[in-house]
């Protein structure tokens, strides 16, 4: 990796599409451009209208381009959803070098051996994340390169997804005249940014509460061990406000963002606002306390469902507790409700970069940090080029045939 690289992440969410441009200078990440657009064509994290989604992506990318004065040709795209599954696998190979020194080729072969698993025809391997390597039976090795041995093994996590979801995601990005440099699992990317090494080691639940869904990722012994998605998020709070105040959903969303408070105890009775009610031109006055009485029960329910899902996964009592991120957790009072409902230590993760100090940017910035660390460690693989849109389209078309194989191998390259 050169001393100065540009990495662009694309986070396609239910409410917003975010394009973030990161510049890596001597291993340090600087966020130099951020583009955001209203998300159209996405429902509960799934693409339901390709053309509308393409328009949202182009709008977000154009916004980021104008901020920096460059034209983006390729992006790293975050992938998530309830179709993502993890499964353990084991690979074994004999070391090929005559002097028995383990090299890149041996690591590639053992990863390929771990990929040999039975999969239903509708599923596809997104990537392979090594948990640990074993050299002649010795466990706990993170990087076996340069070691001497006869037998190399890997214990890995295979990340799989539904072919439909993967191909539709690639399709909308390519129709936006962008090349997909790689698909990054959002849970891994967010964990890279939001969790410390110790939190990953002792066991921590990372929860990304977005507009349409809450994504749960469980880290233990330094690895991602489980992931799940609950189809409930900030949109449900907006729906409740619209019903409770008898107003339009669009107005309810604006009220939530401006006056919303998740805890009745933390809300202010003197904070008042007027709402135009449905079916009339009459405005009615409400206080933040009235609003909190609508929001708090729904937020409590969201965290009750999250806790129940974590217990179902079998990780109900982890020492690291919960770390929250995502746009919905920006609401005042939400931390107090989360601590009460989850009954353990809870904190909110916020990216520490100028321009993106907001939990809703954790995934996008996490992708940049994930890729920069991967490239720095490997000194090869994916390179970032910033070229004109015309060249980008040509480049995208010319690389289509081999792209899926590159995506599949992306995580297997990461150590």
N, C-alpha and C positions, 0 to 999 in steps of 0.2 A: 504493500500500500504506500502510495506517495505521501509526502508531507501535507498535501492540501487536496482534499477530496470533497466532492459534493454528493450527499445522499439525500434522496427525496422519498418520504414515506407517504402512503395514501391510506387513510382510515375511513372506510365507507360505513357510516353508522346509520341508525334509523332516523335520527333527527338532523344530523349534520354530516357532510363530507369534508374531511380536513386533509389538506396537502401541506406538509411541513418540509422545508428545505433546511438541511443541516450541513454545515461546513466543518470538516474534521481537519484541524490544524495541529500537527505533531501530537496526535492522539487525543486532543481536546475538542469537544463538540461545541460549536456555536450555532444557535438557531438564527438563521439570517432571513428567513421568509416563512410566512404562515398564510395560507389561504383557506377560507371556510365558506361553505355554501349550504343553503337549505337542502336537505336530502329528499329528493323525489324518487319514487319508484322503489323504495325500500320499506318493507313491513316486517316488524319484529326481527330485524337483522337479515332478512332474506330478500333477494332481488325479485320483484314482481313485475317490473316494467323496465326493460333494457334501455329504451330510448330516453326515458326520463332520468334514469341513473347516469347515463352518458352525459346528459346536459349538466347534471349536478357536479360530476367529476370535472368536466371542462371548466365550469364556472370557478370551482375551488382552485384548480391548477392555474387558471388565468390570473386569479387574484394573487396567488403566491408569486407567479412570474413577474407581475407588474411591480410587486414590492421590491424584488431583487434586481430586475432588469436582465434576467436570463430566460432562455426557453428550455423547458424540461422535456427530455426525450424518454427517460425510463424511470420507473418508480418501484419501490418495494411495497407490496400490498399486504395489509393485515387480513387474516382470515380467522373467523370464529363461527360459532353457531352450535346448535344442538346436534348437528350431524358429525361433529368432530369426536373421534374416539381414540383412546390410548390403549395399547396392548404391549405386554412385555415380550421380548424375544431374546434369543441367545445365538451367537455366531461363533464358530470355531474354524481356524485355519492353521496350517503349518507355516512357519516363517520361511520365506523363499530365499533370502540371501544366503550365500555360502558361509559367510562369517557369522550368521545367525543374528545380525543386527536388524532390529525392527524398523522398517521404513514406511513411507507414505503408501506404497503399493500394498503392503501387508494390512495397513489400517483400512484402506479402501476395500480390500478383499473380504476382511472380517465383517465390515459393515454390510457389504453385499450379501454375505452369508446370513446375516441377521434379518435381511429383508425377505428371505424365502419363507413366507408364511401363507397359509390358506386364507383367501379373502373372497367374500361374495362378489359376484360380477359387477354390482352397482357401486362398489367402494374402491377407493384408490389410495395408495400410500402417498402422503404429503411429504413425510420426512422421517428420519431416524435420529434420535437423540441418544448418544451413548451415556449410560449411567456410570459404568465403570469398566475398565479393561482388566483382564487377568493374563499374566505371563507365567507360563508353567505352573499354574495353580495359585500364584501369589495375587491376592485380591487388592482392591482399593486403589488401582492405578488410574490416574486421570489422563495422562498422556504417555503412551509407551514408546514413542519415537526415540530411537537411539539406544534403547535397552537391548540386552542380549537374551535370547530365548529360543525355544523350539516350537512351542505351542502358544498361539495368541487367541484369546477369547474376548468377547464383548457381551456385556449385559446391557440391552438397549430398550428404549421405549419407541415403539412404532406409532407414528401419528397417522391416522387414516381419516378420510372424509368422503362424503357422498360425491360421486362423479358429477352429478348435476350441479351441485353447489360450487364445486371447484371450477368447472368449465364455464359456468355463467359468470363467475367473478372475473376470470381471465378474459372472457368475451367483452364485457362492458369496458374494461380498461383498454383493450386493444381497439375497440370501436371509438374510444376517446383519443385515438392517435398517439397512444403511449405504449412503450414496451414494458412488459412485466419482468423486472430483473430477478424477482423471487417472491414467493408467498411466505409470509412469516406468521406463525401461530401467535395470535394476539396475547394469549396467556403467558407465553414464554417471553415475549417482548415487554409486556407490562411488568412481569416479575423481574426482568433484568434491571428495570429502572426503579421500581417501587419498593423492592425488598432488599434488605441487607444480606450479606453472606450468612450471618448468624441466624437471621430469621428463616432463611431457606433451610438451614441445617437443623434447627430445633423443631421445625414444623409450623407453618403459617398458612392461613387461608387468605388468598387475594380475591377480592370481589369487585368486579367492574360493573357498576350499576349505570346502564345507559338509558336511553329513552324507551326502547322496545324490549330490552331483555337485560338480565343480570347474569354475567358470566363468572362462574366460580372456578378458581384454580387452586389446587392444594399442592404445596411444596413441602417436601420432607427429605432430610439427609442430602440437601443440596439439589434435589431433582424435582421436576414436575411429576407428581404421582397420580393425580386425578383431575379431571375437568368436567364441568357440567354447565348447562345453560337453562335458566328459568325464564319463561316467556312473560316477564312482568318487569316494568321499569317506570321511568318518569312519565310516560304517556298516560299511565293509569291514574296518576295523581292529577294530571290536567283534566282527564275525563271526569273525575270526581268533582273537581272545582266547577267545571262547566255545568254539571247536573245540580250541584249544591247551590250555586249562585244563579242558575237558570240563564246562562249566557252562552255565547258561541265558543267553540273549542279554541279558536284562534285568540280570542280575548282572554280566555282562561289561562292559556299558555303564557301570555304576556304578564298577567296578574301574578302567576306563580313565580316567574322570574324576577319580578320587581318587588313583590310584597310577601312572597312565600316564606313560611317558617314551619319547620317540622315539629316543633315542640310548643304546646300551648303555654307552658311555664315561661318560655323564653320570648313569647310574642308580646307586642306592645299594643295596649288598648287605644292609645292615642294615635296610632298609625292608621289612618283611614283613607279609603278610596271609593270611587263611585263606579258602578257597573251598569251598562245598558242591558236590560233584561230581554230575553227572547219574547217575541210576540207583542212588544210595546216599545215606545220611545222613551219610556220613563226610566230615569236613572235611580238606582237605590244605593245607599251608602252602607259600606261594611267596614269592619276594623280588621286588623291583622289577627286578632284573637279569633274572630269568626272564621277566618281563612285557615288558621292553624287547627281549629276543631274539625275541619274537613280533611286536612292533609295528614295530621298525626295518625289516625287509625289506618290509613293506607300505607304509610311508611312503616308502621309497626307490623302490618301484615307482610310487607316485602321482606323485612328482616326475619320474621318468623319462618317464612318459606325458605329463606337462605339457610337459616340454622337447621331446619328439618332436612334440607337436601344434603348439607355437609354431614349430618349424622347418618343419613342413608348411605352416603359414600364410605362411611366408617372412619371418619376423621373428626369426631365431635369434640375432642379434648386435646387440642394441640397447644403446646407451650407458647407459641408465638402469637396466638389469638388471631384476630382478623385485621387485615389492612384493606381499606376501602378506596376506590378510585372511580372515575367516570363522572359524566356531567351532572347526574342527579345528586351526587353527594356534596355538591357545592352549596346546597340549600342550608341556610342557618338553622341550627338546632338539630340537624340530622345525626351528629355525632352522639349527642346525649341519648337520643332514642335508640340508636344502634347499640350503645353500651348497655342500656337497660334490657333490650330484647336478646342480645347475643350472650349476655352474662359472662363476659370475659374482656380481656384488654382489646381495645379497638383504636386504630388511628387512621387518619386520612392521608394518603400519599399525594404529594403535589410536586410536579417537575420543578427543579431549581434552575430554570433557564429564563432569561429575559424574554418577554413576549408570550410565554406559554406557562406562566405560573398559575395553572388551573387544572384540577383533576381530570377535566374532559380531554386534556391533551396528553395524558399519560401514555396511552397506547401508541399514538403517533410518534412521540419523542422516544418511547421505548424501542420502536422498530429501528430508528436511526442508531441508537446506542447498541442494540443487538447486532446490527450489520457492521458497525464500525469496529466492534470488538472481534467479531468473526473475521473481518478482513485483516485486522491488525495481527491476529494470531496466525493466520494462514499465509499472509503475503501472496495470495493468489486467488483465483476464482472470479468473483464478480467485480467488474470495474464500472465506475460511474462516469458517464459521458454526458455533457450538456451540449446539445446540438439543436439545429433548427427543427421546427415541426415537420417540414417536408422530409428531411433526412430521417427523423424519428419514425415516420410512417413506413418509409421504405425499409428501414432497419427492422421494424416489427414484422413486416410481411416476410422478409428474408429469413427470419429466425423462427418462425412459427413451428416448422416441423420438429425441431429438436427442443422446443421450449419445455414441454411437459416433463421430459427426461431431466432437464436442468432443475425444474422445480422439485421433482422427486428427490434429486440428489442434494438439494440445498442443505437440509438438516444433517444428512450423512456427512457432509463436509465439515460441519460445525463440531468442534470438540470443546 
